[in-house]
Amino acid sequence: MAYISQEEKKELAPAIKAVAKKYGRKVTIGIRNHMDLVVKVKGAEDIYERFYAKTIEERMLAGRDRNGDSIQNDIDWDAPIDISSLSRMTYLDPELSKFGYSINTHWIEENYDEKDHAFLNELHASMHSKDFYNDDDVMTDYFSRSYYTSIELHK
C-alpha cells in the first residue's frame, strides 16, 4: 500500500530544493492523503505557456479540435491568429488558474518544451527515495508502489 511519512518527505526535501535552486525555481513540498508526495512549482507560468502553445500548435497541425472535428474551414490561414478563438482547440485554459495544473509525469518529453524536459525530469527523479519501488501492472489492475508523486505548476 502506498504511504509516505513526514520523515521521508524531510529526507527528500534537500534534493528537491537543490534541483529547484539549480533551475531558478521555488517549490513547496507536501503530502496528500498520506500517499502522494506533491511538489508545487511556484512562478511556473512560463512552463505552462509553452505547454499550452505546443498543445495548440499540435492541434492546428493535425487540423482537429479537442473533439476530433475538422477545423480546416474555420481558420483563415493568412490572417494573424487570435488566441481567444482557439478555446475549442483544447480543454486547457489560456492562463494558469489559481488552482494550478498537474503534470502527467509519464508524458513529459511528449508534452513539454525541450527547455523544460531537464528540469521536470530531474525534479521527478529527485522525488524518489532510495527505497522507492513501483510494481504497478495496469494490465491486471494491480497497483503496488511505495508512494505516488505529483508535480503541479502554480502562479
C-alpha positions, 0 to 999 in steps of 0.5 A: 500500500502506498504511504509516505511519512513526514520523515521521508518527505524531510529526507527528500526535501534537500534534493528537491530544493537543490534541483529547484535552486539549480533551475531558478525555481521555488517549490513547496513540498507536501503530502496528500492523503498520506500517499502522494508526495506533491511538489508545487512549482511556484512562478511556473507560468512560463512552463505552462505557456509553452505547454499550452502553445505546443498543445495548440500548435499540435492541434492546428497541425493535425487540423482537429479540435479537442473533439476530433472535428475538422477545423480546416474551414474555420481558420483563415490561414493568412490572417494573424491568429487570435488566441481567444478563438482557439478555446475549442482547440483544447480543454486547457485554459489560456492562463494558469488558474489559481488552482494550478495544473498537474503534470502527467509525469509519464508524458513529459518529453511528449508534452513539454518544451525541450527547455523544460524536459531537464528540469521536470525530469530531474525534479521527478527523479529527485522525488524518489527515495532510495527505497522507492519501488513501483510494481504497478501492472495496469494490465491486471489492475494491480497497483503496488508502489511505495508512494505516488508523486505529483508535480503541479505548476502554480502562479 
